[in-house]
């Protein structure tokens, strides 16, 4: 009887967590901080030209679409393209993550402006949770074709 009660209690607790998640009430503060940290690790690795550190923050099947229209598919292509682009187009780079959302328990989307010297573009980064933390699965950089509408994040 105790086992049945324990199982029923566990199921009830899980249902409560699922209901809160569905209502958007699960506290994702730690996940959000970890996602932001993963983006900053990528930027620090890129700034230092450390291929191993860039590789470590990417999923194996990571891809990146650049503002020049280049689509880098696979972790090694992203690493090589990132290092090559940084050497070809030197300058300070910074991503300011303005928003993080979680379309799934182990998936995050981080958005924000991406400054490359004086140039300003927008980046959207998709991350997935790995056993050792959040990793970047996709990077999409876009350059607006006109002024950004007021109130746009």
Secondary structure, 3 states (H helix, E strand, C coil): CHHHHHHHHHHHHHHHHHHHHHCCCCCCHHHHHHHHHHHHHHHHHHHHCCHHHHHHCEEEEEEEECCCCCEEECHHHHHHHHHHHHHHCCCCEEEEEEEEEEEECCEEEEEEEEEECCEEEEEEEEEEEECCEEEEEEEEEECCCCCCCCCCC
